[in-house]
Amino acid sequence: MSETPIQPRGESLPARQARIKRLIYRASYTGMKETDLLLGQFASRYLPDLDDGDLDMFEALLEAGDPKILAWVQGDEDVPAEFQGRVMDMIKSFRIKK
C-alpha cells in the first residue's frame, strides 16, 4: 500500500515559488535606487529560505514604502513595533554587493 505524501502546512510549492518571485520583483523595483539595491539583493538572497511568517513580514514591510524603510534601516527613525523582528534585523545587517 502506497502512502500519500503529507502536504506541508502553508502554501503549495508552486504557489510559494510564485510568491517569492513576485516579492523579489517588487523588492527590486520599489522606486528608490537605494531601496531597490538593498531590498532586491536581500530578497534574492534570503526569501527562498524564509518561512511563510517571515515572507508575510517582508511583504508588509514593502507596503510601508521606501522612505520609511530607508529611514528605519539607516537608523534615522525607530522601527515600529509591528516591523521589529528577525526580518528587519536581517535587512539591517545585510550588505549590498557592488
C-alpha angles and dihedrals in degrees: 000000000000120000123228110239114249112249110230116241116262127027125359114254096255091047091048092049091049091049092051092049090050092049092048089052093048091047091051094051106041096135101254119082093220094055092039089060097041100042096034094054092041091051094048091050103041114018096081089060099044122100123240093265092054090047088053089052093049091050091050089049091055088055090058091071138239102278092053095045092049092048091051094047093047091047094242090125133024115258109247115246093250091061098042115108145069098327095051091045090052092049092048092053095043117110122209117237112230 
